[in-house]
Amino acid sequence: MSTQLVLLAVLMFVVTYPSRAVGLLAPAIDRLPRVVFDYLQLVGPAVLAALAAVNVIVIVDQAGSPRFHIGVEWLSVIACLVIVWWRRNLLLGLIAAVAIVVVARATGIASLPV
């Protein structure tokens, strides 16, 4: 495991979790306009979604050049979005997305992107 991943995890924590905890950290948050409050609550998930989207869409090959990728990950993202929209349950959507990729790779339908 690379230490860069640990640094990335720490950076993600510093950027996303305080923005999700704005309601706890700012005592007068309830006096903000509803639009501003909704925006602040969605900053953390938006950052995580952007990071996930880049990892699904773009693959960097061994030479270091990025290329567009279409694979089973797209299916899992779409399934996650549909389940979250339908059931209003992010955890269920994430579990389904991970299960799709795990099963596809375990059965040989999909391989790790190279």
C-alpha positions as CSV (number, residue, x, y, z in Angstrom):
1,M,0.0,0.0,0.0
2,S,1.3,3.4,-0.9
3,T,1.6,6.2,1.7
4,Q,0.1,8.5,-0.9
5,L,-3.3,6.8,-0.5
6,V,-3.1,7.5,3.3
7,L,-2.4,11.2,2.5
8,L,-5.3,11.3,0.1
9,A,-7.6,9.8,2.7
10,V,-6.5,12.5,5.2
11,L,-7.0,15.2,2.6
12,M,-10.5,13.9,1.8
13,F,-11.4,13.9,5.5
14,V,-10.2,17.4,5.9
15,V,-12.1,18.7,2.9
16,T,-15.4,16.7,3.1
17,Y,-16.3,15.9,6.6
18,P,-16.2,19.4,8.1
19,S,-18.5,20.6,5.3
20,R,-20.9,17.8,6.2
21,A,-20.8,18.8,9.9
22,V,-21.5,22.4,9.2
23,G,-24.7,22.2,11.2
24,L,-22.8,21.1,14.3
25,L,-19.8,23.4,13.8
26,A,-21.7,26.6,13.1
27,P,-24.1,27.6,16.0
28,A,-26.4,29.9,13.9
29,I,-26.6,27.7,10.8
30,D,-30.4,27.5,11.0
31,R,-30.6,31.2,10.3
32,L,-29.0,30.8,6.8
33,P,-31.3,30.9,3.8
34,R,-32.5,27.4,2.9
35,V,-30.7,27.5,-0.5
36,V,-27.4,28.2,1.2
37,F,-27.9,25.5,3.8
38,D,-28.8,22.9,1.2
39,Y,-25.7,23.9,-0.9
40,L,-23.4,23.5,2.1
41,Q,-24.8,20.1,3.0
42,L,-24.2,18.8,-0.5
43,V,-20.5,19.9,-0.8
44,G,-19.1,16.8,0.7
45,P,-21.1,14.3,-1.4
46,A,-20.4,16.3,-4.5
47,V,-16.6,16.2,-3.9
48,L,-16.8,12.4,-3.4
49,A,-18.9,11.9,-6.5
50,A,-16.5,13.9,-8.6
51,L,-13.6,11.8,-7.4
52,A,-15.5,8.6,-8.1
53,A,-16.6,9.8,-11.5
54,V,-13.0,10.5,-12.5
55,N,-12.0,7.0,-11.4
56,V,-14.8,5.4,-13.5
57,I,-14.4,7.5,-16.6
58,V,-10.6,8.0,-17.0
59,I,-7.9,5.3,-16.8
60,V,-4.2,6.2,-16.8
61,D,-2.1,3.6,-18.6
62,Q,1.4,2.5,-17.8
63,A,2.9,5.2,-19.9
64,G,1.0,7.8,-17.9
65,S,-1.4,9.0,-20.5
66,P,-5.1,9.2,-19.6
67,R,-7.7,7.4,-21.8
68,F,-11.5,7.1,-21.7
69,H,-12.8,3.9,-20.2
70,I,-16.1,2.1,-20.6
71,G,-16.6,-1.0,-18.5
72,V,-18.7,-2.7,-15.8
73,E,-18.0,0.3,-13.5
74,W,-20.5,2.4,-15.6
75,L,-23.2,-0.2,-15.1
76,S,-22.5,-0.2,-11.3
77,V,-22.7,3.6,-11.1
78,I,-26.0,3.6,-13.1
79,A,-27.4,0.9,-10.8
80,C,-26.3,2.8,-7.7
81,L,-28.0,6.0,-9.0
82,V,-31.2,4.2,-9.9
83,I,-31.4,2.4,-6.5
84,V,-30.7,5.6,-4.6
85,W,-33.3,7.5,-6.5
86,W,-35.9,4.6,-6.2
87,R,-35.3,3.6,-2.6
88,R,-33.8,6.8,-1.2
89,N,-31.0,4.7,0.4
90,L,-27.4,5.5,-0.4
91,L,-26.0,2.5,1.5
92,L,-28.2,0.1,-0.5
93,G,-27.1,1.7,-3.8
94,L,-23.4,1.5,-2.9
95,I,-23.7,-2.1,-1.8
96,A,-25.4,-3.0,-5.1
97,A,-22.7,-1.1,-7.1
98,V,-19.9,-2.9,-5.3
99,A,-21.6,-6.2,-5.7
100,I,-22.0,-5.8,-9.4
101,V,-18.3,-5.1,-9.9
102,V,-17.2,-7.9,-7.6
103,V,-19.4,-10.5,-9.2
104,A,-18.4,-9.4,-12.7
105,R,-14.7,-9.6,-11.9
106,A,-15.0,-12.8,-10.0
107,T,-16.9,-14.6,-12.8
108,G,-14.5,-13.2,-15.5
109,I,-17.1,-11.0,-17.2
110,A,-14.9,-8.0,-16.5
111,S,-11.3,-7.6,-15.6
112,L,-9.4,-4.9,-13.8
113,P,-8.7,-1.9,-16.1
114,V,-5.1,-1.8,-17.3
